Amino acid sequence: MSLVVTQARPAAAMVGAADAPASLARHVVLIVGSHGTSCTGAVLAKNLVLTAAHCVQPGSDYKLVTFDAARQPTLLDVATIARHPGFDMKSLLGHRATADVALMKTAASLPETFSPAPLARLETLSVGQRFTVAGMGVAVRGDGRSGGTVRAADLIATGRPGTLQLRLMDPATKGERPGAGACTGDSGAPVFSLGAAPAIAGVVSWSTGPKLSAGCGGLTGVTPLIRYRGWIVDTARALGSSVGSPAAP
């Protein structure tokens, strides 16, 4: 199934968003690569992080970054990376849906400030459905110094939501003018379905600017987890980690 957006690109950082509340920020971690890349991940267990497959390419080394109260960073080693076998980078770059999900097992447990988030038990998606995206990308496009903070935006589903692809927009701007949305560094960011507690319904894969232009603040493209929950749970078990049972909607 082809993506509708013709100028989509792997997502950068969260623009037009506010600092995330602690209830969301504790589930989110920064990922950096040896080739100067950065992405966002979601904590599934004390030693397991979910992200986008395009964030963890062969030939690069990756680490997680945590910050203390004084915003001093610490790098955490990654022991194992598992990308979904159905992921195809050419499909992603060609604007076609693909299995853009991956797991990263850390060499040591994450600090106590992090908390695992459950997977959402969503089976259907609909126009107007509300989600919260929490990422660590840049707040200002092109300004790397504006990244590294967990920011969150409340977005709604638009277009033709399905299990292969979900497009989100700022309800105030509807993708027609600059609004909240993913940007550089937000790829892999968790997309939360908010019920009694936040639960992960998908990961960020790409973004556009207003009116489908290149950039940020237009549409946020999401890979829903509906098709991939089984792979996530089974792969986590194979890596020696435990993912909690999917949360009820």
C-alpha positions as CSV (number, residue, x, y, z in Angstrom):
1,M,0.0,0.0,0.0
2,S,1.5,3.3,-1.0
3,L,1.7,6.3,1.3
4,V,-0.5,9.2,0.3
5,V,2.0,11.8,1.2
6,T,4.4,12.4,-1.7
7,Q,7.0,14.5,0.1
8,A,7.2,12.6,3.4
9,R,10.6,12.0,4.9
10,P,11.9,10.3,8.0
11,A,10.7,12.4,10.9
12,A,12.8,15.0,12.6
13,A,11.8,16.8,15.9
14,M,8.6,17.9,17.7
15,V,7.7,21.4,16.6
16,G,4.9,23.5,18.1
17,A,4.7,21.2,21.1
18,A,4.9,21.7,24.9
19,D,7.2,20.0,27.3
20,A,5.8,16.6,28.0
21,P,4.3,15.9,31.5
22,A,6.3,13.5,33.7
23,S,3.6,10.8,33.1
24,L,4.7,10.6,29.5
25,A,8.4,11.8,29.7
26,R,9.3,8.8,31.9
27,H,8.5,6.5,28.9
28,V,10.7,8.3,26.4
29,V,14.5,8.1,25.7
30,L,16.9,9.7,23.2
31,I,18.9,7.5,20.8
32,V,22.1,8.6,19.0
33,G,24.0,7.0,16.2
34,S,27.7,7.0,15.3
35,H,27.0,8.7,12.0
36,G,25.5,11.7,13.8
37,T,21.8,10.6,13.7
38,S,19.3,11.0,16.5
39,C,16.0,9.4,17.1
40,T,13.5,8.8,19.9
41,G,12.6,5.5,21.6
42,A,9.9,4.2,24.0
43,V,10.7,2.2,27.1
44,L,9.0,-1.2,27.1
45,A,11.0,-2.7,29.9
46,K,13.9,-1.7,32.1
47,N,16.3,-3.0,29.4
48,L,14.2,-2.8,26.3
49,V,13.4,0.2,24.0
50,L,11.0,0.3,21.0
51,T,11.9,2.6,18.1
52,A,11.6,2.9,14.3
53,A,13.6,0.4,12.2
54,H,14.9,3.1,10.0
55,C,16.6,4.6,13.1
56,V,18.9,1.6,13.6
57,Q,20.7,0.9,10.4
58,P,23.4,-1.8,9.9
59,G,26.9,-0.3,9.9
60,S,26.3,2.2,12.7
61,D,26.7,2.0,16.5
62,Y,23.9,3.3,18.7
63,K,23.6,4.4,22.3
64,L,20.9,5.7,24.5
65,V,21.3,9.1,26.2
66,T,19.9,9.9,29.6
67,F,20.1,13.2,31.5
68,D,20.5,13.9,35.2
69,A,18.8,16.7,37.0
70,A,21.5,19.2,35.9
71,R,20.9,18.1,32.2
72,Q,24.3,16.3,32.1
73,P,24.2,13.4,29.6
74,T,25.2,9.8,30.2
75,L,25.6,7.3,27.3
76,L,24.2,3.8,27.7
77,D,25.4,0.9,25.7
78,V,23.1,-1.1,23.5
79,A,23.7,-4.9,23.6
80,T,21.3,-6.1,20.8
81,I,19.2,-4.6,18.0
82,A,16.4,-6.4,16.3
83,R,14.6,-4.9,13.3
84,H,11.4,-6.3,12.0
85,P,12.2,-8.6,9.2
86,G,9.6,-7.0,7.0
87,F,11.1,-3.6,7.1
88,D,12.4,-2.2,3.8
89,M,14.2,1.1,3.6
90,K,13.5,1.5,-0.1
91,S,9.8,1.3,0.7
92,L,10.1,3.9,3.4
93,L,12.1,6.3,1.1
94,G,9.7,5.5,-1.7
95,H,6.8,6.6,0.5
96,R,5.3,3.2,0.9
97,A,4.2,1.6,4.1
98,T,6.6,-0.9,5.7
99,A,7.3,-2.6,9.1
100,D,9.2,0.4,10.5
101,V,9.6,-1.1,14.0
102,A,12.7,-2.2,16.0
103,L,13.7,-3.2,19.5
104,M,16.9,-2.3,21.3
105,K,18.1,-4.2,24.3
106,T,20.4,-2.3,26.6
107,A,23.5,-3.7,28.2
108,A,22.3,-2.5,31.6
109,S,19.0,-1.4,33.1
110,L,17.8,2.1,32.4
111,P,17.9,4.5,35.4
112,E,15.0,4.4,37.8
113,T,13.6,7.6,36.4
114,F,12.4,5.6,33.4
115,S,9.3,3.5,33.5
116,P,8.0,0.9,31.0
117,A,4.9,1.7,29.0
118,P,2.4,-0.9,27.9
119,L,1.3,-1.6,24.3
120,A,-2.2,-0.4,23.4
121,R,-4.8,-2.9,22.4
122,L,-6.3,-1.0,19.5
123,E,-7.7,-3.1,16.7
124,T,-9.3,-0.3,14.6
125,L,-8.3,3.3,13.7
126,S,-10.7,6.1,12.7
127,V,-10.6,9.7,11.4
128,G,-10.6,12.1,14.3
129,Q,-9.2,9.7,16.8
130,R,-6.9,11.4,19.3
131,F,-3.3,10.5,20.1
132,T,-0.4,12.1,21.9
133,V,3.0,12.0,20.4
134,A,6.1,12.4,22.7
135,G,9.5,12.9,21.1
136,M,12.9,14.3,21.7
137,G,13.5,15.9,18.3
138,V,14.2,19.6,17.6
139,A,11.6,22.3,18.4
140,V,13.0,24.5,15.7
141,R,13.7,23.0,12.3
142,G,17.5,23.1,11.6
143,D,18.4,24.0,15.2
144,G,19.9,20.9,16.7
145,R,20.3,22.7,20.1
146,S,16.6,22.8,20.4
147,G,16.3,19.0,20.7
148,G,17.0,16.6,23.6
149,T,13.9,17.5,25.6
150,V,10.7,15.4,25.7
151,R,7.9,17.4,24.1
152,A,4.4,16.2,23.5
153,A,1.7,17.2,21.0
154,D,-2.0,16.2,20.9
155,L,-2.8,15.2,17.3
156,I,-5.8,13.7,15.5
157,A,-6.0,11.0,12.8
158,T,-6.8,12.2,9.3
159,G,-7.1,10.7,5.8
160,R,-7.8,7.0,5.7
161,P,-6.4,5.5,8.8
162,G,-5.4,1.8,8.6
163,T,-3.2,-0.8,10.1
164,L,-0.4,-0.1,7.7
165,Q,-0.3,3.7,8.1
166,L,-1.7,6.4,10.3
167,R,-1.5,10.1,9.5
168,L,-1.9,12.6,12.2
169,M,-2.4,16.4,12.1
170,D,-2.7,19.3,14.5
171,P,-6.5,19.8,14.9
172,A,-6.0,23.6,15.0
173,T,-4.1,23.9,11.7
174,K,-5.1,20.7,9.8
175,G,-1.8,20.4,8.0
176,E,-2.6,23.5,6.0
177,R,-0.4,25.9,7.9
178,P,2.5,25.4,10.5
179,G,1.3,23.5,13.5
180,A,2.4,20.9,16.0
181,G,4.0,17.7,14.7
182,A,7.1,15.5,14.4
183,C,10.4,16.9,13.1
184,T,14.1,15.9,13.1
185,G,14.9,13.5,15.9
186,D,11.3,12.4,16.5
187,S,11.5,9.2,14.4
188,G,10.7,6.3,16.6
189,A,8.8,8.4,19.1
190,P,5.9,6.7,20.8
191,V,2.4,7.6,19.8
192,F,0.2,7.2,22.9
193,S,-3.4,6.2,23.1
194,L,-4.6,7.9,26.3
195,G,-6.9,6.0,28.5
196,A,-6.6,5.2,32.2
197,A,-2.8,5.2,31.5
198,P,-0.7,6.0,28.4
199,A,-0.3,3.0,26.1
200,I,1.8,2.9,22.9
201,A,-0.3,2.6,19.7
202,G,2.5,3.3,17.2
203,V,5.8,4.9,16.4
204,V,6.6,8.0,14.3
205,S,8.0,7.2,10.9
206,W,7.9,10.4,8.8
207,S,6.8,14.0,8.7
208,T,5.8,16.8,6.3
209,G,5.5,20.5,6.4
210,P,2.3,22.3,5.7
211,K,0.4,21.4,2.6
212,L,2.6,18.3,2.1
213,S,5.8,20.4,1.7
214,A,9.1,19.1,2.9
215,G,9.8,19.9,6.6
216,C,7.8,19.8,9.8
217,G,4.6,21.0,11.3
218,G,2.3,19.5,8.7
219,L,1.5,15.8,8.9
220,T,3.1,13.2,11.2
221,G,3.3,9.7,9.7
222,V,2.9,6.8,12.1
223,T,3.5,3.1,11.9
224,P,0.6,1.5,13.9
225,L,1.6,-1.4,16.1
226,I,-1.6,-3.4,15.4
227,R,0.1,-5.7,13.0
228,Y,3.4,-5.9,15.0
229,R,2.4,-6.5,18.6
230,G,3.0,-10.2,18.3
231,W,6.5,-9.7,16.8
232,I,7.3,-7.2,19.6
233,V,6.2,-9.5,22.4
234,D,7.9,-12.6,20.9
235,T,11.2,-10.8,20.1
236,A,11.3,-9.2,23.5
237,R,10.9,-12.7,25.0
238,A,13.7,-14.0,22.8
239,L,15.9,-11.2,24.0
240,G,15.3,-12.1,27.6
241,S,13.0,-9.2,28.3
242,S,9.3,-9.1,29.3
243,V,6.8,-6.8,27.8
244,G,3.6,-6.3,29.8
245,S,0.3,-7.5,28.4
246,P,-1.3,-5.0,26.0
247,A,-3.5,-2.5,27.8
248,A,-7.2,-2.4,27.2
249,P,-8.3,0.7,25.3
